[in-house]
């Protein structure tokens, strides 16, 4: 019976969600609001076996509410999800108020006797009131859980089920403690509630995965022009982050782009001045890059740039800003880094690039490539006072290395070169 009830609720919730393109989301919100009142009113208990007691209202209806929240957050946006959160809270508060009024009305002398009991309505009012604050935490918590788990777990099913499981376990612990904390059967009720809600969460997760995989219309991701893969459904925050990253990332290499560099250099230099910390800049140019494009094709030229970009990202700290400056030039902003440390990093970049080229399997068609790097630092370079000064000094040193034969690192502390050629 519990399984049948869960199946019915899954069909209702997912069916109304699917019909949103025709009916809008209002019918689903109305059903969810009614469910909040039923959760508080239904005190039906089911004893599956000795010591295993479940409440169908919380076992079936509560996970269905969380299912709806996740579906709306995944497929609509944060604004629509916020509407649902507010609506659920208001539905709970309204249900509590109505139960309280009806319970009081049944205690008034002269009320025609009926099979309604005042204590049932007054009890449900207390349950609704206690559950309202917890519900707010639950529906916000499941969104945060999905966001957090989605960063580390790929796919759709595992983040979906894990988020549901975490929240039903949390709700079960808190709510059972509030309602049955002084009961001798507390541990039994706690385990029973967790078992029932976890099973329902698993069932709803399978149903949601099946629906999103085979029935939900696929829509294009923001700005991509490609049909979204169902296993990479993006949340509102992820869509925003993806769009923001596209604005500051170079499409070919994945490094930050020139605009991001231009925006961050003045800020980071001001920060270095305020904190009295050094700031270093590397400007890197690929030696003889035109020959790769001319002799091997632009495809191989792009591949060479991507190889260098991967090395820059691998060698960067979280605070560093590696960018594609333009064409075959790269830059790196290195906060709290003095000239000597910046030059050491430049040497490490050259050595890693040489090693990567020599040990590539299959070998790169260009063999090995080298770079020339200019280093400028604040405040050790006395003529650096502005962002343009830092760029000018590093650029001059990079061209000095080019004129001296390429494959060099030029900084205020001296000149160096590798054996890449």
C-alpha positions, 0 to 999 in steps of 0.5 A, a space after each residue: 500500500 505504501 509503495 502504491 501511494 508513493 507511485 501515485 504521488 510520483 505520477 501526480 508530481 511529475 505529471 503536473 510538472 510535465 504539464 507546466 508547459 500547458 498549465 503552468 506551475 500553479 496546479 502543482 503548487 496547489 497540490 503541494 499546498 494541500 499536501 502540507 495540510 494532509 501531512 499535519 492532519 494524518 496521524 495514520 500509523 502503519 506497523 509493517 512488523 514489530 518495532 517498524 512503524 511508519 507514518 504514510 503522511 511523512 513517509 510518502 508526502 514529505 519526500 514528494 515535496 522535496 522531489 518537487 523542489 528539486 525538479 523546479 530548481 533544476 529545470 526552472 530557476 532560483 526565482 521559481 524555486 523561491 516562489 515554491 519555498 514561500 508558498 510551502 511555508 505559507 501553506 503550512 502556516 495557513 494550515 496551522 491557523 485553520 486547524 487552530 480555529 477549527 479546534 477552538 470552534 469545536 470546544 465552544 459550548 453549543 457546537 453540534 456534536 460530530 465525530 470531529 475531535 478538537 484535540 485532533 485539530 489542535 494537535 495538527 496545529 502544533 505539528 504544522 507550526 513546529 514543522 514550518 520552520 523545519 520545512 523552510 530549512 529542508 527546502 533550502 537545504 536540499 538546494 544547497 545539498 544538490 549544489 554541493 554534491 553536484 560539484 563532486 559527483 557527476 551525473 544526475 541520479 547520485 546527486 539527486 538521491 544523495 540530496 534527498 537522503 541527506 535532507 530526509 535523514 536530517 528532517 527525520 532526526 529533528 522532527 522525531 525528536 520534537 514529537 517523540 523525544 520523550 517516548 520510550 520508542 524514540 529509537 524505534 520510531 527514528 529508525 522506522 522513519 528513516 527507513 521509510 523516507 529513505 526508501 521513498 527517496 530512492 523510489 522518487 529519485 529513480 522516477 525523476 531520473 527516468 522522467 528527466 532522461 526519457 520524457 523531459 524535453 531537452 533544452 539548450 544550455 545558456 549561450 551554447 547552442 547545443 542540446 543539453 545532455 540530460 546528465 549535465 542538467 544545470 541549476 540556476 547558479 550553475 547556469 550563471 557560473 557557466 555564463 560568467 566563465 564564458 565571459 572571462 575564459 579564452 575559448 581555445 585554451 580555457 585560461 582567463 582572457 585578456 579582458 579578465 587580465 585587464 580588469 584584475 591587474 589594477 585591482 591586484 596592484 592596488 591590493 599589493 600596495 595596500 598590503 605592502 606585498 610584492 606582485 610579479 608578472 610573467 609575459 610568455 611568447 612562444 618561439 617560432 610559433 608561426 612556423 608551426 602554423 605555416 608548416 603543420 597547420 593551424 590545428 596543430 598550432 592550436 594544439 600547441 597553445 593548449 599544451 602550454 595552457 595546461 602546463 600554466 594551469 597545472 603550475 598555478 596556485 589558486 591565487 595566480 591568474 594565468 591568461 591568454 594575452 593574445 595570439 601566442 602570448 600568455 601572461 601570469 599574475 603572481 600575487 605575493 611573489 618576488 622577482 626571484 620566485 617568479 623567475 623560478 616559476 618561469 624556469 619550471 614552466 619551461 622545463 615542464 614544457 620541454 619534458 612534456 614535448 619530449 615524452 609525448 605519446 604519440 610524439 607531437 608533430 612539432 617535436 619540442 617548442 620553447 618560450 621566451 619569458 619576461 618578468 617584472 615585479 612590484 616594488 623591486 622594479 623601481 620604475 613600476 608604479 602603474 599597471 601599464 608600467 608592469 606590462 611595459 617592463 615585462 614586455 620589454 624584457 620578453 623582447 630583449 630575450 627574443 633579440 638575444 636568441 629566444 628560449 630565455 627568461 629575462 628578469 631584473 635578477 638576470 637572464 637565463 635559458 633552457 636547452 629546449 633547442 
